[in-house]
Amino acid sequence: MTDPSTLQPDTGSSERLHARSAIAETLSDAFDAADHYVHIWYSGDGPFTLSFYVKDDRPVLIPGTADEPVSALKARLRDVVKRHGIVADVEGRSLGRPELILVVPEPDAVLRIAELVIEGLPALLAARYRLRNALLTHHVRWSFKAEGQALAPYDLSVRCAWALCTALRGPTRAAAPDLRSDTGAQEVLAELTRQLTAIGILVQARLSGCCPARGHDGPHDLTWDPLSHENAERLTAALLARPPAGRHLHVPAPESGEAV
């Protein structure tokens, strides 16, 4: 019998799986930017299998509606991947709504698919994607819902609001407020409002008045009125002008949403 103590872990396999996990995350982020969801199956070796539903109000990769035959949608998707030089098998099925499936042998091809999703974003969703990435470079997690021609922000934690303050104004020797107190939350709100006003963003903000979301510091979260497309771009530009606090790799978003 083999002595278990002599067995060494396959570090190469572990590294490949980690790299593939990062690729899957990049693709998932791209679909999320399009308000879509993709199921992804993969292992340390072998192909990636991606599946997503066709939705009337949120086209991704191809135009199409949920009442079209799956065969027509498959043919359209097959044309897209072929036109962009992507080697992939295209499958599909319909169990009440059309589902498209891509079996992609090469990891680089999965990243190219993610690029195509981002390139096809409408202008407002592309602006949201760029803003989200700019925020993440400063460790600020802030989500937005596209509503009409504006981005409606979800509540922002006091800690992330302070990180955003720091990103906008640059390093300072001033002590951070007490992020767990009402007074500290008010100070952060006032400072962030000043920083946003300084770059031409006049948006109403207030304490949420209720308990913060799970995992958030402070007595409250901060609640914001919607950001216009112009203000979202202005905030993105201000954040990108500052040295990033860390790295978060994503597929770049186009300046305007061009349909694939």
N, C-alpha and C positions, 0 to 999 in steps of 0.2 A: 504494500500500500504506500502511496506517495505521502511523504511527510508534509503536512500543510504549511509548516514553517518555512519550507524551501520555495513555496510558490510566490512569485512576484506579480503585483498587479500590472495589467496591460495599460501602461500610462499612455501609449499611443492611442489606444481605443478610447480612453477617457478624454483625451484632448480633442479627438475627432468629434466625440459626442458633444463636448462643450462648444466647439465651433459651430456645429450644426444647430445647437440650441440657440446660439446668437443669430444665426441666419433665420431660423423660424420666428424669433422674436421680431426681427426687422420686418419680415413679411406680415406678421400679425399687426404690428404698428401701422403699416401702410394700409391694410384693410380697415383698421380702427379709424384711421384718418378719414376714410370714405364712409364712416358710419356703417361699416359692414363687419361681418365676422367670418373668419376662415378656419376650418378644421384642418390641422396639420398633423400628419403622421410621419415619423422618421426614426431612424436608428443610427448607430455609429457608422454603418455602411448601408449601401443600397439607396434606392430613390426616396425622394420626398413625395408624399401624396397629399394634395390639397383639394379641399372641397368647399364650395360655397353655394348659397342659394341665389337665384335671380329674383331681384325685387323691382317692382315698378318704379318706386320713388328714389332708388339709390343704385343706379347702374355702376358696375365696376368691371374694368377690362373691356367689356363690350356693351353696346346699347342693346336693350331688349326688355321685354315685359314677361311677367309670370304666366301669361296666357298663351305664349308662343310655344310651338312644339319643341321638345328638347332637341330633336334632330337639327332644327334650324339654328338653335343657340350653340350647339356643339360645332356646327360648321363655321359659324361666325368666330367662335373662340379659336378654332383650329387655324383659321386664316390669320388671326392676330398673332399667335405664337409663331407661325411660319414666317410671316412678314418681318418679324423682329429677330429671326434666326434662333429661336428657342426650340430646343429639342424636347418634346413632351408628348405624351399620349393624352388625348382628350377623350373623356368619357362623360356620360350623363345619365340621369335617371329622373323620374318624376313620381313622387309619392305625395300627391296633393299640390306640390309646387316644384318647379324645375330646380335640379341640383346639378352643377357642373363639377367635374373632377379632373384634375391635372396630375399626372404621374410624371415627375421631373427627375431624371437621373442625376444631373449635375447641380451642385450647390450654387455655382455662379448663375445658373439659369433661374434659380429661385430668387436671387437678388435682382435679376433683370425683371422678373415679374413684379417684384415690389416696386421697382422704378416705374414700370408702366402704370401701376395703380396710382402712384403719386402724380405722374405726369397727366393723368386723366382727371384729377380733382377739379371741381369747379373753383372759381376764384376765391370764394369765401372759405371753403374748406382747405384750400392750399394755404391761405393766410393763417388759418388756425393751426395747421401742421407746422408752419415755420415758427409761429409764436410758441407753440408747445416745446419745440426743440430748443429754441433760444432760452426759454425758462429752465429747461432741464440742464443746460450747461452751467446754470447757477444754482442747481439743486433745488429748484422751485417746482413743486408739483401742483399744477393748477389746470383744471379742466374747463372746457367751454362747450356749450351746445349751440349749434348754428340755428338761429331763429330769424327767418326773413333775411334781411341784409346786415345782421349784426351777430355778434358772439355773446351769448348770455353766460357769464361766468358762474361756475359752481362756487360754493363758499370756500374761502381761502383760510388756511390755518394761520394763527398768529405767528408761528415760527417761520412758515414759508413767506408770510408778508414781511417779516423782518429781513429774511434773506433777500427778498426782492428789493427792499429799501437799500440794503448794502450793495447790491448789484448796480442799482441806478445811480447812487451817489458816490460810489467808490469807497475804499477803506477809510476808516475813521478811528480815532482813539477814544471816542465817546463810548461809555459803557452801555451795553445793551439793556433795554428795559426789562423789568421782571415780566416775562412772557406768560406767567401763570396768574397774573393779577388783573383785575379790571382796569386799574390805572395804567399798567404796562400795555394792555391791549389798546387802550385809548391813545397812548403815546405812539404806538406803532401805526395805528390808523391815521393819526394826524401827520406823522412823518411821511408815510407812503403817499398820502394825498398831496403833500407838498412836492414830493419827487415827481409824481405824475403830472401835476400842474406845470412843473418846470419844463417838461417836454411837450406841453401843449395838450395834455389829455385831461379834460374836465369831466370826471365821472363821479357820480354820487356813491359813497360807500358808508357803511355803518356796521356796528356790532350786530351779530345775528340775533341776540337776545335769547338764545336757547343754548343748550349744552353743545359743545363742539363734537364734530364727527369722531368716531373711534380712532384712537391713536394720535389725536391732535392735542397740543398743549393749549393752555389758556382757559379762561372761563367761557369764552365764546369763540366762534369763527367770525370772519369778516365777510359781509355780504355786499355784492357789487351790482350796480346797474349794468346793462349791456354795453359792450364795446363796439363802436362802429368798425367797419372794415378798415377805414383810414387810421383810426386809433390803434387797432391791432397791429397794423404795419408800423406805425410810429413806435410802439412799445418794443416790437421785435428789433427795429433798427437800433434803438437805445441800448438794448441788452447785448446785441452783437458787437456794439462799439466798445464794450467792456471786456477785459480779459476773462475767459471762462474760468469758473471755479473748478471744473473737472471735465471729463469727457463723457459724451453720450452719443454713440454713433448711430446716425439715421440716414436714410436716403434723402438727398436734398429735394425740396419741393420746388416746382417751377414757379416763375413769377406770375403766370396766369394759368388758369385751368384749360388745357387743351384736351379735347376728347380723343381717346386712343382710336 
